[in-house]
């Protein structure tokens, strides 16, 4: 009996090439239509100096609600020469794959011109050709889409694309007004979202609770991208007037949208505050200014999403973080449930 040759292991490079090939297939199938108006364009908005166009071949229009506070773009208001990102939103069979599904498991692959992130349960693909400003966001089964796809959609795409137009998707919250905001930084679970929601309820403008866009420069600005917020169960129980539908709760996390009229779209950065739980929960909240060297260290968690942009994005983030640490005052804020005092201290840093 003839012996069967052993199957050769598939290299990481071969797997990565297969993932990138799926992206090329999809984008080629969806076409290269660009410009101000096509039949399947459902929404276009401005984020800082850039335009994002959403083109849909599915009913996933619920994912557009987090962007409703941003300035909309029409053929009349579009400015020639502004950078544009076109996101094709679809579900069902993967475009152009002739019945094949993307590789199972978790993959994050990039080369000089493309980036792809694939996850399972349900199958989700977010991919980008950065040189063309074209992207795809695909979910196989919309009925089982996790809440983050509805409240913070396209985050992988944004984090990969915006460095190409000199902006960064930061893991940070921001509150204030059109004249200036405080950038709230810290590790996951440190209290950024809770603090930003409390400040919003107290009358400060809401720009972000977890992700915002940084435009570096002599006067750094941040731009809102989502008006959504997420509170952990212990915070949601203590923060008043937070209502999340049953389908918007996962592992006791509560997702919801901040009212349009309570948001701001863009503002310069006035101060940086690193929030953290106070060692003694019975003590008063405490705001303390830190040195420039310490300020840079406090900014490290903001790089959480920079990985999607590759090495160039990391270098851009390093330069930007150093510049901000040199020019913007920074503080630590020990949080307790004396929420009125927490808001007062944030206002103090703004002043």
C-alpha positions as CSV (number, residue, x, y, z in Angstrom):
1,X,0.0,0.0,0.0
2,X,1.4,3.4,-1.0
3,X,2.4,5.6,1.9
4,X,0.8,9.0,2.3
5,X,3.3,11.8,2.5
6,X,3.1,13.7,5.8
7,X,1.3,17.0,5.6
8,X,3.7,19.9,5.8
9,X,3.0,22.4,8.6
10,X,1.6,25.7,7.5
11,X,3.9,28.6,8.3
12,X,2.8,31.8,10.0
13,X,3.7,33.6,6.8
14,X,1.4,31.3,4.8
15,X,-1.5,31.8,7.2
16,X,-1.0,35.5,7.1
17,X,-0.9,35.5,3.3
18,X,-4.2,33.6,3.2
19,X,-5.8,36.1,5.6
20,X,-4.6,39.1,3.5
21,X,-5.9,37.3,0.4
22,X,-9.4,37.2,1.9
23,X,-9.3,41.0,2.4
24,X,-8.1,41.6,-1.2
25,X,-10.9,39.4,-2.5
26,X,-13.6,41.2,-0.5
27,X,-12.4,44.7,-1.4
28,X,-12.1,43.9,-5.1
29,X,-15.6,42.4,-5.1
30,X,-17.1,45.4,-3.3
31,X,-15.6,47.7,-6.0
32,X,-13.5,50.7,-5.9
33,X,-16.2,53.3,-5.9
34,X,-15.1,56.5,-4.2
35,X,-16.4,60.0,-4.1
36,X,-19.3,61.9,-2.6
37,X,-22.3,59.8,-3.5
38,X,-23.0,56.2,-4.4
39,X,-26.2,54.2,-4.1
40,X,-25.1,52.3,-1.0
41,X,-23.7,55.2,1.0
42,X,-25.8,55.6,4.1
43,X,-23.8,58.0,6.2
44,X,-20.8,60.3,6.0
45,X,-19.3,62.3,8.8
46,X,-16.4,64.5,9.6
47,X,-13.9,63.6,12.3
48,X,-11.4,66.4,12.7
49,X,-9.8,67.1,9.3
50,X,-11.0,63.8,7.8
51,X,-14.2,62.3,6.3
52,X,-15.5,58.8,7.0
53,X,-18.0,57.4,4.6
54,X,-20.1,54.3,5.5
55,X,-21.4,52.2,2.6
56,X,-23.7,49.3,3.5
57,X,-24.9,46.2,1.8
58,X,-26.6,45.0,5.0
59,X,-29.1,46.2,7.6
60,X,-26.3,47.1,10.2
61,X,-27.3,50.7,10.3
62,X,-27.7,50.5,14.1
63,X,-23.9,50.7,14.2
64,X,-24.1,54.2,13.0
65,X,-25.8,55.6,16.1
66,X,-22.5,56.2,18.0
67,X,-21.5,58.7,15.3
68,X,-24.7,60.7,15.2
69,X,-23.2,63.6,17.2
70,X,-20.5,64.3,14.6
71,X,-20.8,66.8,11.7
72,X,-22.4,65.1,8.7
73,X,-20.9,65.5,5.3
74,X,-22.9,66.1,2.1
75,X,-21.6,66.7,-1.5
76,X,-22.1,70.4,-0.7
77,X,-20.1,70.4,2.5
78,X,-17.3,68.1,1.5
79,X,-13.9,69.8,1.0
80,X,-11.9,68.7,-2.0
81,X,-8.6,67.1,-0.9
82,X,-9.6,66.1,2.6
83,X,-8.5,62.6,3.6
84,X,-11.3,60.1,3.2
85,X,-11.9,56.6,4.6
86,X,-14.6,54.5,3.0
87,X,-15.9,51.6,5.1
88,X,-18.0,48.9,3.4
89,X,-20.3,47.3,6.0
90,X,-21.8,43.9,5.2
91,X,-22.9,40.5,6.6
92,X,-23.9,37.0,5.5
93,X,-21.6,35.2,3.0
94,X,-18.1,36.7,2.8
95,X,-17.9,38.9,-0.3
96,X,-16.3,37.2,-3.3
97,X,-15.2,34.1,-1.4
98,X,-17.5,31.7,-3.3
99,X,-18.8,30.1,-0.2
100,X,-15.5,29.9,1.7
101,X,-15.3,31.4,5.2
102,X,-12.4,33.4,6.5
103,X,-9.9,31.4,8.6
104,X,-11.2,30.4,12.0
105,X,-9.6,31.7,15.2
106,X,-8.1,35.0,16.0
107,X,-5.8,36.7,13.5
108,X,-4.2,40.1,13.3
109,X,-2.1,40.4,10.1
110,X,-0.6,43.4,8.2
111,X,1.8,44.1,5.4
112,X,3.0,47.4,3.9
113,X,-0.5,48.3,2.5
114,X,-3.1,46.2,4.3
115,X,-4.3,45.3,7.8
116,X,-6.8,42.5,8.8
117,X,-8.2,41.5,12.1
118,X,-10.3,38.3,12.4
119,X,-12.2,37.0,15.4
120,X,-14.6,34.1,16.0
121,X,-18.0,33.8,17.8
122,X,-19.5,35.2,15.6
123,X,-17.0,35.4,12.7
124,X,-15.9,39.1,12.3
125,X,-13.5,40.6,9.8
126,X,-12.2,44.2,9.9
127,X,-9.8,45.0,7.1
128,X,-8.1,48.0,5.6
129,X,-6.1,49.0,2.5
130,X,-4.6,52.2,4.1
131,X,-3.1,53.5,0.9
132,X,-6.5,53.6,-0.8
133,X,-8.5,54.6,2.3
134,X,-10.8,51.6,1.8
135,X,-12.0,49.2,4.4
136,X,-14.5,46.3,5.1
137,X,-16.3,45.5,8.3
138,X,-18.0,42.1,8.0
139,X,-20.0,40.1,10.5
140,X,-21.3,36.7,9.5
141,X,-24.3,36.6,11.9
142,X,-25.5,40.0,12.9
143,X,-28.0,38.5,15.3
144,X,-25.2,37.3,17.6
145,X,-23.0,40.4,17.2
146,X,-21.4,41.5,20.6
147,X,-22.4,44.9,21.9
148,X,-19.0,46.5,21.2
149,X,-19.7,46.1,17.4
150,X,-22.7,48.4,17.8
151,X,-21.4,50.8,20.4
152,X,-17.7,51.0,19.3
153,X,-17.8,49.8,15.7
154,X,-14.8,49.8,13.3
155,X,-12.2,50.4,16.1
156,X,-9.7,48.1,14.5
157,X,-10.0,49.9,11.2
158,X,-9.8,53.4,12.8
159,X,-6.7,52.5,14.8
160,X,-4.9,51.2,11.6
161,X,-6.0,54.0,9.3
162,X,-5.8,57.3,11.3
163,X,-2.0,57.2,11.8
164,X,-1.8,57.5,7.9
165,X,-3.5,60.9,8.2
166,X,-1.5,62.0,11.3
167,X,-4.0,61.1,14.0
168,X,-4.1,58.4,16.7
169,X,-6.9,56.4,18.2
170,X,-6.1,56.7,21.9
171,X,-7.3,54.6,24.8
172,X,-8.5,57.6,26.8
173,X,-11.6,59.5,27.9
174,X,-12.1,63.2,27.5
175,X,-14.5,65.8,29.1
176,X,-14.7,69.6,29.1
177,X,-16.0,72.1,26.5
178,X,-15.2,73.4,23.1
179,X,-12.5,75.6,24.6
180,X,-10.6,72.7,26.2
181,X,-10.8,69.2,27.6
182,X,-9.2,67.1,30.2
183,X,-7.8,63.8,28.8
184,X,-8.6,61.0,31.3
185,X,-6.0,58.2,31.1
186,X,-5.4,54.9,32.9
187,X,-5.5,51.2,32.6
188,X,-8.7,49.3,31.9
189,X,-11.0,49.4,35.0
190,X,-9.2,52.4,36.5
191,X,-12.3,54.6,36.3
192,X,-12.1,56.6,33.1
193,X,-15.6,55.7,31.9
194,X,-17.2,56.3,35.3
195,X,-15.5,59.7,35.7
196,X,-16.4,60.8,32.2
197,X,-20.0,59.9,32.7
198,X,-20.2,61.6,36.1
199,X,-18.7,64.7,34.6
200,X,-21.2,64.6,31.7
201,X,-24.1,64.3,34.1
202,X,-22.7,67.3,36.1
203,X,-22.7,69.5,33.0
204,X,-19.3,69.1,31.4
205,X,-19.3,68.2,27.7
206,X,-18.7,64.5,26.8
207,X,-16.1,63.8,24.2
208,X,-15.2,60.1,24.9
209,X,-15.3,57.5,27.7
210,X,-12.7,55.1,26.3
211,X,-11.5,55.9,22.8
212,X,-10.8,59.3,21.2
213,X,-8.7,60.6,18.4
214,X,-5.6,62.7,19.0
215,X,-4.4,65.3,16.5
216,X,-0.9,66.2,17.6
217,X,0.6,69.6,17.0
218,X,1.7,72.8,18.8
219,X,-1.7,72.8,20.4
220,X,-2.8,69.2,20.6
221,X,-6.5,68.5,19.9
222,X,-8.7,65.5,20.6
223,X,-11.7,64.6,18.4
224,X,-14.7,62.5,19.5
225,X,-15.4,59.4,17.5
226,X,-18.1,57.6,19.6
227,X,-20.8,59.0,21.8
228,X,-21.1,55.6,23.5
229,X,-20.1,54.7,27.0
230,X,-19.6,51.4,29.0
231,X,-19.9,51.1,32.7
232,X,-19.0,48.0,34.8
233,X,-21.7,46.6,36.9
234,X,-20.6,48.2,40.2
235,X,-20.4,51.6,38.6
236,X,-23.6,51.3,36.7
237,X,-25.4,50.6,40.0
238,X,-24.0,53.8,41.6
239,X,-24.2,56.3,38.7
240,X,-27.7,57.7,38.4
241,X,-29.8,57.6,35.2
242,X,-27.8,54.9,33.4
243,X,-30.2,52.6,31.5
244,X,-29.0,49.8,29.2
245,X,-31.3,47.4,27.4
246,X,-30.9,43.7,28.1
247,X,-29.1,43.1,24.8
248,X,-26.6,45.9,25.7
249,X,-25.3,44.1,28.8
250,X,-22.4,41.6,28.7
251,X,-20.7,40.2,31.7
252,X,-22.3,42.9,33.8
253,X,-21.0,45.6,31.5
254,X,-23.6,48.2,30.6
255,X,-23.4,49.9,27.1
256,X,-25.4,53.0,26.4
257,X,-25.3,56.2,24.3
258,X,-24.8,59.7,25.7
259,X,-27.3,62.3,24.4
260,X,-26.2,64.2,21.3
261,X,-26.7,67.6,23.0
262,X,-24.3,66.6,25.9
263,X,-21.4,65.9,23.6
264,X,-18.6,67.9,22.0
265,X,-16.9,66.9,18.8
266,X,-13.5,68.5,19.1
267,X,-11.4,70.5,21.5
268,X,-7.8,71.3,22.5
269,X,-6.2,69.4,25.4
270,X,-5.9,71.5,28.5
271,X,-4.7,68.9,31.0
272,X,-4.0,65.2,31.5
273,X,-5.5,63.3,34.5
274,X,-4.5,59.7,35.3
275,X,-7.4,58.3,37.3
276,X,-7.1,55.4,39.7
277,X,-9.0,54.0,42.7
278,X,-7.9,55.6,45.9
279,X,-6.0,53.3,48.3
280,X,-8.5,54.3,51.0
281,X,-12.0,54.3,49.7
282,X,-13.2,56.3,52.7
283,X,-10.7,59.2,52.1
284,X,-11.5,62.3,50.1
285,X,-10.6,62.2,46.3
286,X,-7.2,63.7,45.7
287,X,-5.7,65.6,42.8
288,X,-1.9,65.9,42.6
289,X,0.2,67.4,39.8
290,X,3.1,65.3,38.5
291,X,6.4,65.9,36.7
292,X,6.8,65.8,32.9
293,X,8.7,62.5,33.2
294,X,5.9,61.0,35.2
295,X,3.4,62.4,32.8
296,X,4.8,60.4,29.9
297,X,4.6,57.2,32.0
298,X,1.0,57.9,32.8
299,X,0.3,58.1,29.0
300,X,1.5,54.6,28.3
301,X,-2.0,53.0,28.6
302,X,-3.3,55.2,25.8
303,X,-1.3,53.1,23.3
304,X,-3.7,50.1,23.8
305,X,-5.1,50.3,20.2
306,X,-1.9,51.6,18.5
307,X,-0.8,48.0,17.6
308,X,-3.2,47.9,14.7
309,X,-1.2,50.6,13.0
310,X,2.1,48.7,13.1
311,X,5.6,50.0,13.9
312,X,5.0,53.4,12.2
313,X,2.0,54.1,14.4
314,X,4.0,53.2,17.5
315,X,6.8,55.6,16.6
316,X,4.2,58.3,15.9
317,X,2.6,57.6,19.3
318,X,5.9,57.9,21.0
319,X,6.7,61.2,19.5
320,X,3.2,62.5,20.2
321,X,3.2,61.3,23.8
322,X,6.6,62.9,24.5
323,X,5.4,66.2,23.0
324,X,2.1,66.2,25.1
325,X,4.0,65.3,28.3
326,X,6.3,68.3,27.6
327,X,3.6,70.8,26.9
328,X,0.4,69.8,28.9
329,X,0.1,69.8,32.7
330,X,-0.6,66.3,34.2
331,X,-2.1,65.1,37.4
332,X,-3.1,62.0,39.2
333,X,-6.6,61.7,40.7
334,X,-7.4,59.2,43.4
335,X,-11.1,58.3,43.0
336,X,-13.6,57.6,45.7
337,X,-17.4,57.6,45.6
338,X,-17.5,61.2,46.7
339,X,-18.6,61.9,43.1
340,X,-19.3,65.6,43.5
341,X,-15.8,66.2,44.7
342,X,-14.4,64.1,41.8
343,X,-16.2,66.4,39.4
344,X,-15.0,69.5,41.2
345,X,-11.3,68.3,40.9
346,X,-11.7,67.7,37.2
347,X,-13.1,71.2,36.8
348,X,-10.1,72.5,38.8
349,X,-7.7,70.8,36.4
350,X,-9.5,72.4,33.5
351,X,-9.1,75.8,35.0
